[in-house]
Amino acid sequence: MSREDSIAALADALRARIDWERELGAEGYEATPPNRSLPESARPESPGRESAGEVLKPAPTSSVVAPTTDKSKAHALSELKFQLENCTQCALHQKRNRIVFSDGTMNARLAFVGEFPTTEEDMISLPFIGARGHLLNKIILAIEERRETCYLCHVVKCAPGQNALPSQSQVRTCGAHLWQQLRLVSPKVVVALGQTAASFLLETDTPIDTLRGTAVEKNGLQIMPTFSLEHMLNTPASKREVWEDMKKAKAMLQQ
Ligand code: SF4
């Protein structure tokens, strides 16, 4: 990298930090001590889905052996995507315009798993766009990563529609495909965004407020549960807690 490129990269990182500091408010994220969280009494009410603690267990997954070359990995992922484009395993296929498979790179060391696509995402077949995507992009830049070098996807690939949620059995059915995806991509750290993603990946009904911030190894992947982007947008104070979780995820990447 040339000196000019290094300076430009530094300036970009600085801009991202300032942007994220604004997002967090006056104290700034560097001032936040590790493990700080709002006292229980000061926490705003979580939306129903964040605290519901539903048990969402994965359906049995077929044993997928991670391919050894980029070519075989790309081939296996595009085969899986093709299968899902034609998938009718659950009723959500009737509502979809297009499946939302992934964004980013298959060689990512950091993956973000959301819950299910919005109707907006369904139209262009990309996860994390609009306000949620904008917020996630800021978080990624603030930990000095880039969206293009991460892997982004949801547990459920078909949008359930406006104001609708996937059922537990739909989460289980589509979640089996998520495990295939993750085994193929094989990132070092997976950030599970929200109750549905965390409950599914960790096979637990523990509420996300309790789960968040503690990484758990599952099938060879380090899973870091945190709040969903929707929750952060509805409850801005939760961004501070998410930031603590993201700092831990970044430290795990650097180990
Ligand atoms: S949500 Fe998943 S399992 Fe259901 S139809 Fe879509 S791709 Fe298939």
Boltz pocket constraint, residues with backbone or C-beta under 6 A from the ligand:
constraints:
  - pocket:
      binder: B
      contacts: [[A, 84], [A, 87], [A, 88], [A, 89], [A, 90], [A, 91], [A, 92], [A, 93], [A, 99], [A, 156], [A, 157], [A, 158], [A, 170], [A, 173], [A, 174]]
      max_distance: 6.0
